[in-house]
Amino acid sequence: MGIVEKILTLACAAGIMLQAQGIVDVHSHILPSEYIANLKKHNALMDEGFPLPQYDAEAHLKWMDEAGIRISVLTMAAPQPSFGDAAENAAVIRRVNETAAVLKREHPGRFLFCATLPQPDVKAAIAEVEYAFDVLHADGVKLATNVSGQYLGSPELDPLMEVLNKRKAIIILHPHRPEPISKNVMNQTPLAMQEYLSETTRTICNMISRNVLARYPNIKLVVPHCGAYLPLALPRMKALAPVMKANGLVGDIDFEANLRELYYDLAGAPLPDTLRSLLTITTPDRLLYGSDFPYAAPQALSAGLKRLTATLDDMPELAPFKEDILSGNALRLFGLSKTEPNVIPTYSGETLYRIAEIEVLPEYLDAYLEAARDVGAESVAKEPGVLCVFPMRMKESPNLIRILEIYKDEAAYKAHLASPHFRKYKEGTPHMIKSLRLVPMTPLDAEHSHRIFRKQ
């Protein structure tokens, strides 16, 4: 049996269907020996409250082949070397970046890497950006939620963000231990079980409050672990922003611009309810697969990938985007689509019919109806592939909305999700909606439906 047959057999045994172009994993970690030695020197191996795993590139490649993963994006794990000696910290981080660059070079087409920066020294971080991109050919940068208490969103990091903006950089975000923190916080509940989610949410909210991503719109940022608590935090932020502004606690916040270039990896526990919650703040074209290798055994990671693919198959709102979530979205994010002619999915051309069943909270009914009318009218008027977006209210229950949606094909539907008017609707209405169900439909008379719902 040849290697291709072996890979296919292993993948099928795990219940994973290999895509023609292979899966892209945007959340995997590298732990070089120099990095581990530096942490050991400073008694920091347990700073994150969890034993650090060993990293072996050959073991990583073996698991990738077995799981059908074509490309993994490498980032440095937590904690970050930051022990008071800026020169030592920078040297260790440089070695981590150089090690990742060597792996990328020695295994072409299998690894990308996002460089770590020696924060909290902003000048050194900017210098490492230049070296990483110009010499090592990094594919982006990995930023910690905080380093020694310097949180993303802090004003002192604006010069770094300006440099990353000019570079049109991709940022892979990862939670680290909050600072300052009492170690008692980790005694009962380890950081990875809860506080990492709080830390991620805290950092993104900090950036939004200062309009960091709105002011540096060329940056694309990947939020880890299924968006953490952002689906809960963002509606609250939006609701309280006017009150906070009136009391001089925040300025104007451009939520739409801040959220526009956020992506979300699905490392962790992407259960159906988690994914539906995530879809209240984003769209399927911003979802990316992530494994968190090597923080779990290969068999556990394969089982997690199997569960995710099954979940995507079973969710009508995500099933059409399965290949994009597993690979296409990441390939486009990292600019690989242009050099890989087979990565753009092909479509059957079959017209898509759907009814969205929505229950609106009574206090937001008028605002929601206006938003629904606007997005429906703009979609049909501006998008050739949108044949119908027609909102209706149930007479006996006016807060129950039904929207008839018809798209020329799957490609038209995906283009609709990325349109400015739909994104405005999607980002502005989640807090108004009590429940949402998307119901795929089949026309009883497809021929007459095309005559009725045609663009004039």
C-alpha positions in Angstrom: 0.0 0.0 0.0 1.4 3.4 -1.0 1.6 6.5 1.2 -1.5 8.1 -0.4 -3.6 5.0 0.2 -2.3 4.8 3.8 -3.3 8.4 4.5 -6.7 7.9 3.0 -7.3 4.7 5.0 -6.3 6.4 8.3 -8.4 9.4 7.6 -11.5 7.4 6.7 -11.0 5.2 9.8 -11.1 8.4 11.9 -14.2 9.6 10.1 -12.4 12.5 8.4 -12.9 13.1 4.7 -9.8 14.6 3.1 -10.4 17.6 1.1 -8.8 17.9 -2.3 -6.6 20.7 -1.0 -6.2 19.5 2.6 -7.1 21.1 5.9 -5.3 24.3 7.2 -4.7 24.4 10.9 -4.2 28.0 12.1 -3.7 27.2 15.8 -0.6 25.0 16.6 2.4 25.7 18.8 6.1 25.3 18.6 8.2 24.8 21.8 11.9 24.8 20.8 14.5 23.6 23.3 16.0 27.1 23.8 12.6 28.4 24.8 12.1 25.6 27.3 15.6 26.0 28.7 14.9 29.8 29.3 11.7 29.1 31.1 13.4 26.5 33.2 16.2 28.9 34.1 13.6 31.4 35.4 11.4 28.7 37.2 8.6 29.6 34.8 7.7 26.2 33.3 4.4 26.2 35.3 3.6 29.9 34.9 0.5 29.1 33.0 -0.5 26.4 35.5 -0.2 23.6 33.0 2.8 21.3 32.1 4.3 22.2 28.8 4.2 19.4 26.2 7.2 18.4 24.1 7.3 19.5 20.5 8.6 17.3 17.7 8.3 18.4 14.1 8.3 14.8 12.7 5.5 13.8 15.1 3.6 16.9 14.1 4.0 16.1 10.4 3.0 12.5 11.1 -0.2 13.6 12.7 -0.9 16.1 10.0 -0.7 13.4 7.4 -2.9 11.1 9.3 -5.5 13.8 9.9 -5.5 15.2 6.4 -3.9 18.5 7.4 -2.0 20.1 4.6 -0.7 23.2 6.4 -0.2 24.1 10.0 0.5 27.7 11.2 3.2 27.6 14.0 3.2 30.1 16.9 5.1 30.2 20.1 3.3 28.8 23.1 2.7 30.5 26.4 4.3 31.8 28.6 6.3 34.5 26.9 9.9 35.1 27.9 9.7 38.3 29.8 12.0 38.1 32.9 13.4 41.6 33.3 16.4 41.3 31.0 15.2 42.8 27.7 18.3 41.6 25.7 17.9 38.0 26.9 14.2 38.0 26.2 14.7 39.3 22.7 17.5 36.7 22.0 15.3 33.8 23.1 12.4 35.0 21.0 14.7 35.5 18.0 15.7 31.8 18.3 12.1 30.7 18.4 11.3 32.7 15.3 14.4 31.4 13.5 13.5 27.8 14.4 10.0 28.2 13.0 11.5 29.7 9.8 13.8 26.7 9.4 10.8 24.3 9.7 8.9 26.3 7.1 11.9 26.2 4.8 12.7 22.5 5.3 9.1 21.4 4.8 7.8 23.6 2.0 4.0 23.8 1.8 3.5 22.2 5.2 4.2 25.0 7.7 3.6 28.7 8.0 4.7 30.6 11.0 3.7 33.8 12.9 6.6 35.5 14.6 6.6 36.3 18.3 7.7 39.8 19.4 9.8 40.7 22.4 7.3 42.7 24.3 6.9 44.8 26.4 9.9 46.5 24.7 8.0 48.3 21.9 11.2 49.3 20.0 12.5 45.8 20.1 9.2 44.4 19.0 9.2 46.8 16.0 12.7 45.7 15.1 11.7 42.0 15.3 8.8 42.7 13.0 11.2 44.0 10.4 13.5 41.1 10.8 10.8 38.5 10.9 9.1 39.7 7.7 12.1 40.8 5.7 14.6 38.1 6.6 12.7 35.2 7.9 9.7 35.6 5.7 7.2 35.3 8.5 3.5 34.9 7.5 2.2 37.1 10.4 2.9 37.7 14.1 1.7 36.1 17.2 0.7 38.4 20.0 -0.1 37.5 23.6 -3.1 39.0 25.2 -0.7 40.6 27.6 3.0 40.5 28.4 4.0 41.5 31.9 0.8 43.4 32.2 1.1 45.3 28.9 -2.3 44.5 27.3 -3.1 44.8 23.6 -5.0 48.1 23.3 -2.6 50.0 25.5 -1.6 53.4 24.1 2.1 52.5 24.2 1.6 49.8 21.6 0.2 52.2 19.0 3.6 52.6 17.2 3.8 48.8 16.9 0.2 48.6 15.6 1.1 51.3 13.0 4.0 49.2 11.7 1.8 46.1 11.6 -0.9 48.1 9.8 1.6 49.2 7.1 2.7 45.6 6.7 -1.0 44.5 6.4 -0.1 41.9 9.0 -2.0 38.9 10.2 -2.1 38.7 14.0 -2.6 35.3 15.7 -3.8 36.2 19.2 -3.3 33.8 22.1 -4.3 34.2 25.8 -1.6 34.3 28.5 -1.7 34.5 32.2 -3.3 37.8 33.3 -1.1 40.2 35.0 -1.1 41.1 37.8 -3.0 38.0 39.2 -3.1 36.1 42.5 -1.9 32.6 42.0 -4.9 31.5 44.1 -7.0 32.1 41.0 -5.5 29.0 39.5 -5.8 26.8 42.6 -9.3 25.5 41.9 -9.7 26.2 38.2 -6.7 26.1 35.9 -6.2 29.0 33.6 -6.9 27.1 30.4 -10.4 26.0 31.7 -11.8 29.5 32.1 -9.5 32.4 32.6 -8.0 32.1 29.1 -11.4 32.8 27.7 -11.8 35.8 30.0 -8.3 37.0 29.1 -9.0 36.8 25.3 -12.3 38.6 25.7 -10.7 41.3 28.0 -8.0 42.0 25.4 -10.3 42.3 22.4 -12.7 44.5 24.3 -9.7 46.7 25.3 -8.8 47.1 21.6 -12.3 47.8 20.6 -12.7 50.5 23.3 -9.7 52.4 21.9 -10.7 51.7 18.2 -7.4 50.0 17.6 -8.6 47.8 14.7 -10.7 50.7 13.3 -7.6 53.0 13.3 -5.4 50.3 11.8 -7.8 48.7 9.3 -5.1 46.7 7.3 -4.5 44.4 10.3 -6.4 41.1 10.3 -6.6 39.5 13.8 -7.5 35.8 14.6 -9.3 35.4 17.9 -8.7 32.0 19.4 -10.9 29.4 21.0 -14.3 30.0 19.3 -14.3 33.7 20.1 -14.1 33.2 23.9 -16.9 35.2 25.6 -17.2 37.8 22.8 -20.7 36.7 21.8 -21.8 37.6 25.3 -19.6 40.6 25.8 -20.1 42.5 22.6 -23.9 43.1 22.9 -23.3 44.4 26.5 -20.5 46.7 25.3 -22.8 48.1 22.6 -25.7 48.6 24.9 -23.6 50.3 27.6 -21.4 52.4 25.3 -23.7 55.4 25.2 -23.9 55.5 29.0 -20.1 55.1 29.3 -19.6 57.9 26.8 -22.0 60.2 28.5 -20.0 59.8 31.7 -16.7 60.5 30.0 -15.4 56.9 30.4 -15.1 56.1 26.7 -15.1 58.0 23.4 -16.9 57.1 20.2 -16.5 53.4 19.4 -16.8 52.2 15.8 -17.9 48.7 16.5 -18.5 47.8 12.8 -15.0 48.9 11.8 -13.4 47.2 14.8 -15.1 43.9 14.1 -14.6 43.9 10.4 -11.2 42.2 10.2 -11.6 39.7 13.1 -11.4 36.0 12.3 -12.1 33.2 14.8 -10.3 29.9 15.2 -12.3 26.9 16.4 -9.7 25.3 18.7 -11.2 24.1 21.9 -14.8 22.8 22.1 -16.7 23.9 18.9 -20.1 22.4 19.9 -23.2 23.4 17.9 -24.5 25.9 20.5 -21.0 27.4 20.7 -20.9 27.8 16.9 -24.4 29.3 16.8 -23.5 31.8 19.4 -20.4 32.7 17.4 -22.5 33.3 14.3 -24.3 36.1 16.2 -21.1 38.2 15.9 -19.5 36.9 12.7 -20.1 35.0 9.4 -18.9 31.6 8.2 -16.2 33.2 6.0 -14.4 34.2 9.2 -14.2 30.8 10.8 -11.0 28.8 10.8 -9.9 25.4 11.9 -7.5 25.1 14.8 -6.1 22.0 16.6 -3.9 23.4 19.5 -1.2 20.8 18.7 0.7 19.5 20.7 -1.4 20.3 23.8 -3.4 17.1 23.4 -2.5 13.6 22.2 -2.8 13.0 18.5 -5.7 10.6 18.9 -7.6 13.2 20.9 -7.0 15.9 18.3 -8.1 13.5 15.5 -11.3 12.7 17.5 -11.9 16.5 17.9 -11.5 17.0 14.2 -13.9 14.2 13.5 -16.5 15.8 15.8 -16.1 19.1 14.2 -16.6 17.8 10.7 -19.7 15.9 11.8 -21.0 19.0 13.6 -20.5 21.1 10.4 -22.3 18.5 8.3 -25.3 18.5 10.8 -25.7 22.3 10.9 -27.6 23.8 8.0 -26.2 27.2 8.5 -22.6 25.9 8.3 -22.7 22.8 6.1 -22.4 24.7 2.8 -19.2 26.3 4.2 -17.5 23.2 5.6 -14.6 23.2 3.1 -14.1 26.9 3.6 -13.9 26.6 7.4 -11.5 23.7 7.2 -9.3 25.3 4.5 -10.5 27.9 2.1 -10.9 30.8 4.6 -7.4 30.3 5.9 -5.9 30.0 2.5 -7.5 33.3 1.4 -6.5 34.9 4.7 -2.8 34.0 4.2 -3.0 34.9 0.5 -2.4 31.3 -0.8 -5.5 31.1 -3.1 -3.7 33.0 -5.9 -1.0 30.4 -6.1 -3.1 27.3 -5.7 -5.6 27.0 -8.5 -7.6 24.2 -6.9 -8.4 25.9 -3.6 -11.4 27.8 -4.7 -14.4 25.5 -4.3 -16.5 24.7 -7.4 -20.3 25.1 -7.2 -23.1 23.1 -8.7 -25.0 26.2 -9.7 -28.1 24.9 -7.9 -30.3 27.7 -6.6 -30.5 27.9 -2.8 -33.9 28.4 -1.1 -34.2 29.1 2.6 -36.5 30.5 5.3 -35.0 32.3 8.3 -37.3 31.9 11.3 -36.5 34.7 13.8 -38.0 35.7 17.1 -37.3 39.3 18.0 -37.2 40.7 21.5 -40.3 43.0 21.8 -38.3 46.0 23.0 -36.2 45.9 19.8 -38.9 45.1 17.3 -39.1 48.5 15.5 -35.3 48.8 15.2 -35.1 45.2 13.9 -37.8 45.6 11.3 -36.0 48.7 9.9 -32.7 46.8 9.7 -34.4 43.8 8.1 -36.1 45.9 5.5 -32.9 47.8 4.7 -30.7 44.7 4.2 -33.4 43.0 2.1 -33.8 45.9 -0.2 -30.1 46.5 -0.6 -29.3 42.9 -1.1 -31.7 42.5 -4.0 -30.8 45.8 -5.5 -27.0 45.5 -5.3 -26.2 41.8 -5.6 -26.9 40.0 -8.9 -26.9 36.6 -7.2 -29.5 37.5 -4.6 -32.9 36.8 -6.1 -35.0 37.4 -3.0 -34.7 38.5 0.6 -38.2 39.2 1.7 -38.9 39.7 5.4 -42.5 39.1 6.7 -44.2 39.3 10.1 -46.7 36.8 11.5 -50.0 38.5 12.0 -50.8 36.7 15.2 -47.3 37.1 16.7 -45.8 40.3 15.2 -42.4 39.6 16.9 -42.0 36.4 14.9 -40.3 37.2 11.6 -39.9 35.0 8.6 -37.5 35.9 5.8 -37.7 34.1 2.4 -34.2 34.0 0.9 -33.3 32.8 -2.6 -29.8 32.9 -3.9 -28.7 32.1 -7.5 -26.2 29.5 -6.1 -23.9 28.9 -3.2 -21.3 31.3 -4.5 -23.9 34.1 -4.5 -24.8 33.2 -1.0 -21.2 33.4 0.2 -20.7 36.8 -1.6 -23.9 38.0 0.2 -22.5 37.1 3.6 -19.4 39.2 2.8 -21.3 42.2 1.5 -21.1 45.5 3.6 -24.9 45.8 4.0 -25.2 42.2 5.3 -22.3 42.6 7.7 -23.8 45.9 9.0 -27.1 44.0 9.6 -25.3 41.0 11.2 -23.2 43.2 13.5 -26.0 45.5 14.5 -28.9 43.1 15.3 -27.6 40.1 17.4 -28.8 41.7 20.7 -32.3 42.2 19.3 -32.8 38.5 18.4 -34.1 35.9 20.9 -33.8 33.0 18.6 -32.8 32.2 15.0 -33.3 29.1 12.9 -32.3 28.7 9.2 -34.5 26.2 7.4 -33.3 24.9 4.0 -36.2 24.6 1.5 -36.9 22.7 -1.8 -39.3 24.4 -4.3 -42.2 22.3 -5.5 -42.0 23.9 -8.9 -38.5 25.1 -9.6 -39.3 26.2 -13.1 -42.0 28.6 -12.0 -39.9 29.9 -9.1 -37.3 31.1 -11.6 -40.0 32.9 -13.5 -41.3 34.6 -10.4 -38.0 35.4 -8.7 -36.0 36.8 -11.5 -34.0 40.0 -11.8 -35.6 42.5 -14.2 
